[in-house]
Amino acid sequence: MTTPYQLTGKDERAFYDLVQYAFNKPQSPTRDATFASLFAHSLGWGSGQPLHSGFLATQFTVDFAGTAYQMGGVGYVASYPEASGKGEITALMHQAFNDMRAAGITLAYLAPFSSRFYRQFGFENAFGQATHTLPAQALPHFDAPQDVVVTREPLLESITAISPVYLRNSAVTHGAIRREQWWWENLVTHYPSRELAVARMGDHVTGYLIYERLAHEFVVHELFFDDLPTLQALGHFIAGHQNRFANFTYISGNVQPLYDIVPESTALTTTVKPYMMARIVDVADFLSRYPYQESDMAPVVLQINDDFISENAGLWQLQIDDGQVTLQQLTTGNPSVTMDIRALVKAAFGVRSLRNAYSLSQIDGDPFTVATVSELFTQKPSQLYDYF
């Protein structure tokens, strides 16, 4: 097995060839442009001369209730068939996590081909995706407010106008990406068939809809709005297509059900599936700045087990005093709660509380302390609206 190394610009072509082969993706101008953009904003690792295994970690910022963390979006994990099964991805992951920590990256996300495969590296399912489908005749009725105007506009030219709506929406404060201009442009290029409708109240943009018109289906990929009148106006715009499509589908990072707000709930088909996984790369930074739900907690000692990043493993004493967090790594002590890194991901991302994990024997500890620490973490499921 060869020694992993960090990719540079001179490796871009070789890595692109690997990606095309591994994912069976033919070359196209659109794919060329989006890959070049992604590579330019990523750290990457490879092994072999010539290159035969590698992946990227695109550098993003994510939002946890106003707290910003640097996140590495892991993607294009690939090996040529002659290199697969030799442990090269494992070696690359070790090197990548070391380099991420050195670069100040606290979290890593990825879209798994297999949850079981990536759990061995400390990743855990953190985001779900809901798909809601209604037949055209079952669409809700929306009255169009007189003071909100909806217009169709070119998506690429409208990024500056709609980006603030996205950033100020509460949905993106549950672990979602704070999109930068380059990433918006990448998304637009990657999905050329998607269209945009913008809602305005006077000169102020108050919402937008990114959608796609398929042969028999109208698909809503993003729907963000500031207020109810804007939602009504965008809903009225969607309903204006009612006679042209058999079905209307809404894809969302919010897995909350919609049965109660459609006229005929039995007409609604909803599927919720696992979407992306997350990994805490730097426990010290993550826990010291996490937006805890309680402002006070007496010192508690946590045992965190992490077989893949040794710096995360061990005893951590957490204390909160009038909103001020103190986190200290201990060399000795008796933990009140013991968990592995994946249980911590689930708790911190609102997937499964520590209290519930304890009832399923997924963590150990004093029941009272487990319940107390459980209340520190958000109870709201995380939300993600991007793919990489």
C-alpha positions as CSV (number, residue, x, y, z in Angstrom):
1,M,0.0,0.0,0.0
2,T,1.4,3.4,-1.0
3,T,1.7,6.5,1.2
4,P,-1.2,8.9,1.0
5,Y,-0.4,12.4,-0.2
6,Q,-2.4,15.7,-0.6
7,L,-3.5,16.5,-4.1
8,T,-2.3,19.6,-5.9
9,G,-3.3,21.3,-9.1
10,K,-1.0,19.0,-11.1
11,D,-3.1,16.1,-10.0
12,E,-6.5,17.5,-11.1
13,R,-6.5,15.8,-14.5
14,A,-5.5,12.4,-13.2
15,F,-8.1,12.6,-10.4
16,Y,-10.8,13.7,-12.9
17,D,-10.0,10.6,-15.0
18,L,-10.3,8.4,-11.9
19,V,-13.7,10.0,-11.0
20,Q,-15.0,9.5,-14.5
21,Y,-13.9,5.9,-14.6
22,A,-15.1,5.0,-11.1
23,F,-18.5,6.6,-11.4
24,N,-19.0,5.8,-15.1
25,K,-19.6,9.5,-15.9
26,P,-18.9,10.6,-19.5
27,Q,-17.2,13.9,-20.0
28,S,-19.3,16.9,-20.8
29,P,-18.8,20.7,-20.7
30,T,-21.1,21.0,-17.7
31,R,-19.4,18.2,-15.8
32,D,-16.0,19.7,-16.6
33,A,-17.0,23.1,-15.3
34,T,-18.5,21.9,-12.0
35,F,-15.6,19.5,-11.3
36,A,-13.1,22.3,-11.9
37,S,-14.9,24.6,-9.5
38,L,-15.2,21.9,-6.9
39,F,-11.6,20.9,-7.1
40,A,-10.5,24.5,-6.7
41,H,-12.4,24.8,-3.4
42,S,-11.4,21.5,-2.0
43,L,-8.6,19.7,-0.2
44,G,-7.9,16.3,-1.8
45,W,-5.9,13.2,-1.1
46,G,-4.6,10.4,-3.3
47,S,-2.4,7.4,-3.4
48,G,-0.4,5.7,-6.1
49,Q,1.9,6.8,-8.9
50,P,0.1,7.1,-11.2
51,L,-2.9,8.0,-9.0
52,H,-5.3,5.1,-8.4
53,S,-7.3,6.1,-5.3
54,G,-8.4,9.4,-3.9
55,F,-11.2,11.7,-2.7
56,L,-12.0,15.4,-2.1
57,A,-13.2,17.4,0.9
58,T,-14.8,20.6,-0.3
59,Q,-14.4,23.4,2.2
60,F,-17.8,24.8,3.4
61,T,-19.1,26.7,6.4
62,V,-22.2,25.3,8.2
63,D,-24.6,26.9,10.6
64,F,-25.7,25.5,14.0
65,A,-28.1,28.0,15.5
66,G,-25.8,30.9,14.5
67,T,-22.6,29.1,15.3
68,A,-20.4,28.6,12.3
69,Y,-18.2,25.5,11.8
70,Q,-15.8,24.7,9.0
71,M,-16.9,21.5,7.3
72,G,-15.2,19.3,4.8
73,G,-17.7,17.9,2.3
74,V,-16.3,14.5,1.4
75,G,-17.0,13.4,-2.1
76,Y,-15.7,11.5,-5.2
77,V,-14.3,8.7,-3.0
78,A,-12.9,6.5,-5.7
79,S,-10.4,3.8,-6.6
80,Y,-9.6,2.0,-9.8
81,P,-10.7,-1.7,-9.6
82,E,-7.2,-2.9,-9.4
83,A,-6.6,-0.8,-6.3
84,S,-9.9,-1.6,-4.5
85,G,-10.0,-3.7,-1.3
86,K,-6.4,-2.9,-0.4
87,G,-7.1,-0.5,2.5
88,E,-6.1,2.6,0.6
89,I,-9.3,4.5,1.4
90,T,-8.7,3.8,5.1
91,A,-5.2,5.2,4.9
92,L,-6.5,8.2,3.0
93,M,-9.1,8.9,5.6
94,H,-6.5,8.9,8.4
95,Q,-4.4,11.4,6.5
96,A,-7.4,13.5,5.5
97,F,-8.7,13.8,9.1
98,N,-5.2,14.8,10.3
99,D,-5.0,17.5,7.6
100,M,-8.6,18.7,8.2
101,R,-7.8,19.2,11.9
102,A,-4.7,21.2,11.0
103,A,-6.7,23.3,8.6
104,G,-9.4,24.1,11.3
105,I,-12.1,21.9,9.8
106,T,-14.3,20.7,12.6
107,L,-16.9,18.6,10.8
108,A,-17.1,16.3,7.7
109,Y,-20.3,15.4,5.7
110,L,-20.7,12.9,3.0
111,A,-23.3,11.1,0.9
112,P,-22.7,7.4,1.5
113,F,-23.0,4.6,-1.0
114,S,-23.1,2.4,2.1
115,S,-23.7,3.6,5.7
116,R,-22.0,0.5,7.1
117,F,-18.8,1.3,5.1
118,Y,-18.5,4.8,6.4
119,R,-19.5,4.1,10.0
120,Q,-16.1,2.4,10.4
121,F,-14.6,5.9,9.9
122,G,-16.8,7.5,12.5
123,F,-19.5,8.8,10.2
124,E,-23.2,8.5,11.2
125,N,-26.5,9.3,9.5
126,A,-27.3,12.9,10.4
127,F,-29.6,14.2,7.7
128,G,-32.8,12.9,6.2
129,Q,-34.7,13.9,3.0
130,A,-38.4,14.0,2.6
131,T,-40.2,13.7,-0.8
132,H,-43.9,14.8,-0.9
133,T,-46.0,14.0,-3.9
134,L,-49.5,15.1,-4.7
135,P,-51.6,14.5,-7.8
136,A,-52.5,17.7,-9.6
137,Q,-56.2,17.6,-8.5
138,A,-55.2,17.5,-4.8
139,L,-53.1,20.6,-4.8
140,P,-54.0,23.1,-2.1
141,H,-55.6,26.4,-3.1
142,F,-53.6,29.6,-2.6
143,D,-55.0,33.1,-2.8
144,A,-52.5,35.4,-4.4
145,P,-51.7,38.4,-2.1
146,Q,-51.9,41.7,-4.0
147,D,-48.7,43.1,-2.4
148,V,-46.4,40.1,-3.4
149,V,-45.4,39.7,-7.0
150,V,-43.8,36.5,-8.4
151,T,-41.7,36.6,-11.6
152,R,-39.7,34.0,-13.4
153,E,-36.1,35.0,-13.7
154,P,-32.7,33.5,-14.9
155,L,-31.3,31.5,-12.0
156,L,-27.6,32.4,-12.5
157,E,-28.2,36.1,-12.8
158,S,-30.5,36.1,-9.7
159,I,-28.1,34.5,-7.2
160,T,-27.3,37.8,-5.5
161,A,-31.0,38.5,-5.1
162,I,-32.1,35.2,-3.6
163,S,-29.0,34.3,-1.5
164,P,-30.0,36.5,1.4
165,V,-33.4,34.8,1.6
166,Y,-31.7,31.4,1.9
167,L,-29.2,32.6,4.5
168,R,-31.8,34.2,6.8
169,N,-34.2,31.2,6.7
170,S,-34.3,29.3,10.0
171,A,-34.1,26.0,8.1
172,V,-30.5,26.5,7.3
173,T,-29.5,26.9,10.9
174,H,-29.7,23.2,11.7
175,G,-26.4,22.2,10.2
176,A,-27.0,23.4,6.6
177,I,-24.4,25.1,4.4
178,R,-23.9,28.8,4.4
179,R,-23.7,29.0,0.6
180,E,-21.1,31.2,-1.0
181,Q,-21.2,32.7,-4.5
182,W,-19.0,30.0,-6.0
183,W,-21.2,27.2,-4.7
184,W,-24.4,28.8,-5.9
185,E,-22.8,29.1,-9.4
186,N,-21.7,25.4,-9.2
187,L,-25.2,24.3,-8.3
188,V,-26.7,26.3,-11.2
189,T,-24.2,24.8,-13.6
190,H,-24.6,21.3,-12.3
191,Y,-28.5,21.4,-12.6
192,P,-29.1,23.3,-15.9
193,S,-32.7,22.2,-16.2
194,R,-33.8,23.9,-12.9
195,E,-35.7,27.2,-13.1
196,L,-36.4,30.0,-10.7
197,A,-39.4,32.1,-9.5
198,V,-38.7,35.1,-7.3
199,A,-41.2,36.7,-4.9
200,R,-41.0,40.4,-4.2
201,M,-42.8,42.8,-1.9
202,G,-42.1,46.1,-3.6
203,D,-38.3,46.1,-4.3
204,H,-37.6,43.6,-1.5
205,V,-37.1,39.9,-2.3
206,T,-39.1,37.9,0.2
207,G,-38.8,34.4,-1.2
208,Y,-38.0,32.1,-4.1
209,L,-38.8,28.8,-5.7
210,I,-36.3,26.6,-7.6
211,Y,-38.2,24.0,-9.6
212,E,-37.9,21.6,-12.5
213,R,-40.5,20.7,-15.2
214,L,-40.3,17.1,-16.1
215,A,-42.5,15.2,-18.6
216,H,-45.4,14.6,-16.2
217,E,-44.2,16.1,-13.0
218,F,-43.5,19.5,-11.5
219,V,-40.7,19.2,-9.0
220,V,-39.9,21.8,-6.3
221,H,-36.3,21.5,-5.2
222,E,-36.2,24.6,-3.0
223,L,-38.9,26.7,-1.4
224,F,-37.8,29.5,1.0
225,F,-39.8,32.4,2.1
226,D,-39.9,35.1,4.8
227,D,-43.6,35.2,5.6
228,L,-47.0,33.7,4.9
229,P,-48.0,36.1,2.1
230,T,-44.9,35.1,0.2
231,L,-45.6,31.4,0.7
232,Q,-49.2,32.0,-0.6
233,A,-47.8,33.9,-3.6
234,L,-45.3,31.1,-4.5
235,G,-48.0,28.5,-3.9
236,H,-50.3,30.3,-6.3
237,F,-47.5,30.3,-8.9
238,I,-47.1,26.5,-8.5
239,A,-50.8,26.0,-8.8
240,G,-50.7,27.9,-12.0
241,H,-49.1,24.8,-13.6
242,Q,-51.9,22.5,-12.3
243,N,-53.3,21.7,-15.8
244,R,-49.9,20.9,-17.3
245,F,-48.6,18.1,-14.9
246,A,-50.0,15.0,-13.5
247,N,-48.1,15.2,-10.2
248,F,-46.4,17.8,-8.0
249,T,-43.4,16.8,-5.9
250,Y,-41.7,18.8,-3.1
251,I,-38.2,17.6,-2.0
252,S,-37.1,19.0,1.3
253,G,-34.4,18.6,3.9
254,N,-37.1,19.1,6.5
255,V,-38.5,15.7,7.4
256,Q,-41.5,17.1,9.2
257,P,-44.8,15.6,7.8
258,L,-47.2,17.7,5.7
259,Y,-50.3,15.6,6.1
260,D,-52.1,18.1,8.3
261,I,-51.7,21.1,5.9
262,V,-53.0,19.6,2.6
263,P,-56.7,19.5,1.9
264,E,-56.8,15.7,1.4
265,S,-54.1,13.9,3.4
266,T,-54.9,10.5,1.8
267,A,-53.8,11.9,-1.5
268,L,-50.3,12.8,-0.2
269,T,-47.5,10.3,-0.6
270,T,-44.5,11.0,1.6
271,T,-41.2,9.1,1.7
272,V,-38.4,9.9,4.1
273,K,-35.0,8.4,3.4
274,P,-31.5,8.8,4.9
275,Y,-29.6,11.6,3.1
276,M,-26.1,12.4,4.3
277,M,-23.8,11.4,7.1
278,A,-21.7,13.5,9.4
279,R,-18.5,13.1,11.4
280,I,-17.0,15.2,14.2
281,V,-13.4,15.8,13.2
282,D,-12.5,18.0,16.1
283,V,-14.4,17.2,19.3
284,A,-12.7,19.9,21.3
285,D,-13.8,22.7,19.0
286,F,-17.2,21.2,18.3
287,L,-18.2,20.8,22.0
288,S,-16.6,24.0,23.2
289,R,-18.7,26.1,20.7
290,Y,-21.9,24.1,20.4
291,P,-25.1,26.0,20.9
292,Y,-26.3,24.2,24.0
293,Q,-30.0,24.3,24.9
294,E,-29.2,25.0,28.6
295,S,-27.3,27.9,30.1
296,D,-26.1,26.1,33.2
297,M,-24.8,22.7,34.0
298,A,-22.5,21.4,36.8
299,P,-19.3,19.8,35.6
300,V,-19.8,16.4,34.0
301,V,-17.2,13.9,32.7
302,L,-17.9,12.3,29.4
303,Q,-16.0,9.3,28.0
304,I,-15.9,9.6,24.2
305,N,-14.6,6.6,22.2
306,D,-13.2,7.3,18.8
307,D,-11.2,4.5,17.2
308,F,-10.2,6.6,14.1
309,I,-9.2,10.0,15.5
310,S,-7.2,9.5,18.7
311,E,-7.3,13.2,19.6
312,N,-11.1,13.0,20.1
313,A,-11.0,9.9,22.4
314,G,-10.8,10.1,26.1
315,L,-12.3,11.9,29.1
316,W,-13.8,15.3,28.6
317,Q,-15.2,17.5,31.4
318,L,-18.0,19.8,30.3
319,Q,-19.3,22.6,32.3
320,I,-21.7,25.5,31.5
321,D,-21.9,28.5,33.7
322,D,-24.3,31.3,32.7
323,G,-23.9,30.4,29.1
324,Q,-20.1,30.1,29.3
325,V,-18.8,26.7,28.2
326,T,-15.7,25.2,29.7
327,L,-14.4,22.0,28.1
328,Q,-11.3,20.3,29.4
329,Q,-9.7,17.0,28.5
330,L,-8.7,14.9,31.5
331,T,-6.1,12.2,31.9
332,T,-7.9,10.5,34.8
333,G,-11.4,10.4,36.2
334,N,-14.6,8.4,36.3
335,P,-17.0,9.2,33.4
336,S,-20.7,9.7,34.1
337,V,-21.6,9.1,30.5
338,T,-19.8,6.9,28.0
339,M,-20.5,7.0,24.2
340,D,-18.8,6.6,20.9
341,I,-18.3,9.3,18.4
342,R,-21.3,8.2,16.3
343,A,-23.7,8.5,19.3
344,L,-22.4,12.0,19.9
345,V,-23.1,12.9,16.2
346,K,-26.7,11.6,16.5
347,A,-27.3,13.6,19.7
348,A,-25.7,16.8,18.5
349,F,-27.5,16.7,15.1
350,G,-30.9,16.0,16.7
351,V,-31.2,12.5,15.2
352,R,-31.4,10.4,18.5
353,S,-31.2,11.9,22.0
354,L,-28.8,10.5,24.5
355,R,-31.7,9.6,26.7
356,N,-33.2,7.5,23.9
357,A,-29.8,6.0,23.0
358,Y,-29.4,5.0,26.6
359,S,-32.8,3.2,26.5
360,L,-31.5,1.3,23.5
361,S,-28.2,0.4,25.3
362,Q,-26.2,2.4,22.7
363,I,-24.5,4.4,25.4
364,D,-23.6,3.8,29.1
365,G,-23.7,5.9,32.2
366,D,-25.6,7.2,35.2
367,P,-29.3,7.5,34.1
368,F,-29.8,10.9,35.8
369,T,-26.7,12.4,34.2
370,V,-27.5,10.9,30.8
371,A,-30.9,12.6,31.0
372,T,-29.3,15.9,32.1
373,V,-26.7,15.9,29.3
374,S,-29.3,14.8,26.8
375,E,-31.2,18.0,27.3
376,L,-28.2,20.1,26.3
377,F,-28.4,19.1,22.7
378,T,-31.0,20.2,20.1
379,Q,-34.1,18.1,19.8
380,K,-34.8,19.4,16.3
381,P,-33.6,17.2,13.4
382,S,-30.8,18.6,11.3
383,Q,-31.5,19.9,7.7
384,L,-29.4,19.9,4.6
385,Y,-30.3,21.3,1.2
386,D,-27.1,20.5,-0.8
387,Y,-25.4,17.5,-2.3
388,F,-21.8,17.0,-3.1
